[in-house]
Amino acid sequence: MRTATDGSQVAAGVLLDKVDATSAAQAAIALVRLAEVSRLGLVFDASFDSEGKKDAALADLARAHLISRASA
């Protein structure tokens, strides 16, 4: 969530599927480094309410060598 202030606002990976962890921890698969992803396939949380916030998250991912492309 981009509005957090505890460090979780920094994008660190891309989940490969939706995970509902609101009531308990859940297992998930994520890309966390050395990959390319299609920006068109990324789904952002509602707190990413501007292109600037989305671009900032993509810059966070780029530092982990998760590169977003305009298409697949």
C-alpha positions in Angstrom: 0.0 0.0 0.0 1.6 3.2 -1.1 0.2 5.2 1.8 1.9 3.1 4.5 4.9 4.4 6.5 6.3 1.2 7.9 8.4 0.2 4.9 5.7 -1.8 3.2 5.0 1.1 0.9 8.2 0.2 -1.0 7.3 -2.3 -3.8 9.5 -5.4 -3.5 7.9 -8.0 -5.7 5.0 -8.9 -8.0 2.5 -11.5 -6.8 1.6 -14.0 -9.6 -2.0 -14.3 -8.4 -4.5 -12.6 -6.1 -4.0 -13.5 -2.4 -6.4 -12.6 0.4 -4.4 -12.3 3.6 -6.7 -10.0 5.5 -7.5 -12.5 8.2 -4.5 -14.8 8.1 -1.1 -15.3 6.5 -1.3 -17.0 3.1 1.1 -18.8 0.9 1.9 -17.0 -2.4 4.2 -17.1 -5.3 6.0 -13.8 -6.2 8.7 -12.5 -8.5 11.2 -10.7 -6.4 14.2 -10.2 -8.7 15.6 -10.6 -12.1 12.5 -10.7 -14.2 10.5 -8.7 -16.8 6.8 -8.2 -16.3 4.1 -6.6 -18.6 2.9 -3.3 -17.1 -0.5 -4.0 -18.8 -1.0 -7.1 -16.6 -0.2 -5.4 -13.3 -3.0 -4.7 -10.9 -2.4 -1.9 -8.4 -4.0 -1.4 -5.0 -6.5 1.5 -4.8 -3.8 3.6 -2.9 -1.9 3.9 -6.2 -4.4 6.5 -7.4 -2.1 8.3 -9.9 0.3 7.4 -12.6 3.1 9.1 -10.6 2.5 6.6 -7.7 2.5 3.7 -10.1 5.7 5.0 -11.7 7.3 5.3 -8.3 6.3 1.6 -7.5 7.8 0.5 -10.8 11.0 2.4 -10.0 11.1 0.5 -6.7 10.8 -2.8 -8.6 13.5 -1.7 -11.1 16.0 -1.4 -8.2 15.3 -5.1 -7.6 15.8 -5.8 -11.3 12.1 -6.4 -11.9 11.6 -4.5 -15.1 8.2 -3.5 -16.4 7.6 -3.4 -20.1 4.7 -1.6 -21.9 3.6 -4.9 -23.4 4.2 -8.7 -23.0 
